[in-house]
C-alpha cells in the first residue's frame, strides 16, 4: 500500500536519488527520492518511506503547500478578476513580467517549509501602473515561489542535488499553465524540469518495477 505522494513519485518514475515530483491541485505536494539511506528531515519537511522492493528501501523527503490551485480559484470566486481558469494562461503569457507585484497566498497560514498557521496573505508592490493582469501573473508566480522554497530546503539540508523535477497536471482546476510553470521552476530553482512520464522506454521501466512489486507480493502471500 502506498500513500498518494509516494504513489505519484513512483508513478512518475522517480526511481533515482534526486528525482523529484510536484503535484498541483488545491495545494501542492512535493516529494524527492533521497536514496536508500535514512536522512533526518530538516525543519518543515518530513522523511518517509517511499516504497520497498526486494528489501531495498527508497526514502523520500516530502513537503506540502496549502494554496496553489486554490489561489487561482480565489481570484475567480472572491476577487472576481477572472471569469474562469481558461483566461489565466493567456493573461500570464501576455505580460513580460509582474510589474513588481508579489503575492503571498497565506489564506490559511503557510505550509511547508514554514508551517506558520497565523500568517496572513499579502499582495504587495502595487502602483498606479498595476493592472489586474499583474495580480493574476503574481498569483501564478506565487505557486512557483512556494514550490521553490520547499526545493531549496531539500537541496540545502539533504546534501542531495535535485536531478530532475517531474510535474503532474493540475488535477484540481485543470489550468493549462504547464509551460509557464516549467519555465518558472527552471529559472527559480535552476534545475532540470520535465513533464509526466510519456516516453515508451520510461513506461516500460515503470511496468517492470510494478511487475517486481507484484512478484514480491505474490511470494509473501504464498509464504515464500
N, C-alpha and C positions, 0 to 999 in steps of 0.2 A: 504494500500500500504506500503510495506517495502523496505528499501534500501537494497543493496546487502549484506552489513555487518550484518545488523540486521536480514535479512532473513537467512543467513548462521548460525548465532548464534542460532536463533530459530530452524532452521532445524537440528542442531546438538544436540538439546535437552538440551541446556544450560539454564534451567529454574530456577536454584537455584543461589543464591548470591554467587559470587566467581567462578562460572563456566566460562571457557574461551575457545575461539576457535582461531585457527590460520589457515588462508587460504594461500596456496602457489600458486603463479602464476608468472608473470613477476616481481611483487613485492609481498608484503605480507600485509594482513590486520589482525590486532589483536584486538579482542574485548572481553570485560568481563562484565558479568552481575553484577551490583553493587547494585541491590536491588530496593526497592520501593521508596527510598528517593533520591532526587537530591543531587549530590555531585559536588562542583565546580571542574572543571578539573585542574590538575596540568599543569605546563608549558610543551608544546609539545604534549599534549593529548587533546582530545575533549570529552565532555559529550553529549550524545544524548538520545532520547527516543528509546528504542529497540522495544517495542510493548505495546499495551494497550488492556487488556482483561477484560471485565466487570468492567471498570473504574479503574482497577488495572494497574498501570504503572510500567514497568520494565525499569530502566535506565541502560545505558551502558557507559563504557569507551572505546574509540577507538583510535588506533594509526596505521599509515600506513608506511611501509618501502618501499623504492624505488626499491631496487635491490636484489632479491633473485634468482628466476629462470633466470632473466636477467644476473646475474653474471655467471652462468654456460654457458649461450648462448655466452657470451663474450669470455670465454675460447675456445669455439668451433670456432666462427666466426672471432675473432680478433687475438687471440694468436695462434690458430691452434694446441694447445697441446692435443686436444680431437677430435676424428672423429665424435662422437655423444654422446648423453646422456646415451646410454647403457653402456658405459665404466665407468661412474662415480662411480657407486656403488662398482664394483669390485676393482677399484683403492683405494677408501677410506677404504674399509674393509680389504685391504691387508696390510695396514700400522698400526703400533702400535700408532703412534702419528703424529703430523705435523712437527716434527724436528725443532721446534722453529719458524716456518714460520706463519705469520699472514697477513690477507688480510682485507683491509677496502675498500669495493666496492662503493665508493662515486663517481660514474660515472656522476651523475647529482646532486651532493650535497648529503646531508644526510637528511633522512626523520625523522619521529618520533623516539625518543623524542627530537632530537636536532634541526632539521629544519635549517641546515646550508647550504644555497644554494651555497656558494663559496667553500665548502670543496672539496678536490680532493682525488681520490683513491690512496691507498698505499699498496704495498706488502713489508713487512719488515722481517728481520730475516734470510736473505739469506746467506748461507755459501757454501763452496765447496762440502758439503755433500747434498745440496739441489737438489732434482730431480723434474721433472715436476709433479710427483705424489704428492709431498708435497704441491705444489701450488694448485693442484686440491683439496686436502684434506682441505687446509686452506680456500679455497673459499667456500666449503660446510660448514665448521665450522663458517664462517662469517655470514651465514644465521642464525644459532642458536644464535650467539652472538648478532645480531641485534634484534632478537625477545626477547632475554633475557633483553636487555636494556629497551624495552617497558614494559615488565612484571614487572621489578623492580620498574618502576615509578608507575604502577598500584598498586603494593603492598605497597610501601612506603608512597604514598600520599592518597590512598583511605581508608587506615585502614581496607582493606578487604583482607583476605588471599585467595589466589587462591586455589580453591578446586580441580579443575581438568582442564587440557588443552586438548581439542579435536582438532585434526589436520586434515584438509581436504586435499585431494590428490592434487598432482601437476598438476593443470589443464592446465598449460601453456606448460611445457616441458615434463610432464609425467615421471619425474625422479623417479626411483624406489629406493628411499632412506629413506623410512619411518622408518625402524628400527634404522638406524643411527641417524636420526633426533630426534626420540623419546628418544634415549639414551642421546644424547647431551642436549636436552631440560631438561631431568630429572637431569642430572649432573649440568648443569649451573644454572637452576632456582630452583632446589631442590623441585619440586612439582610433583604430580601425573600426568602422561600423558596417553592419550587414543586415540583410533582410531575413525573414523567416526561411527556414530550410525548404528549398525547392529543387536544388541540384540533385539529379538522379543518383550520383555517386554517394552524396551525403545521406540520401534517403535509404540507399542500400545499407550503408553503415548503421543507420538507425535501426533498420529492420533486423540486422544481425545482432545488435545489442539487445533488442527486445526478445529475440529468439533465445539468447543466452539467459536472460532472466526467466523466461518460461521454462527452460530446461532445468534451471536450478530449483524453481518452484515445484516442478514435477518430481524431481529427485527427493526433495524434502517431503512431499506428500506421500511418496511411496516408501519413506523411511530410509532412503539411500543417503 
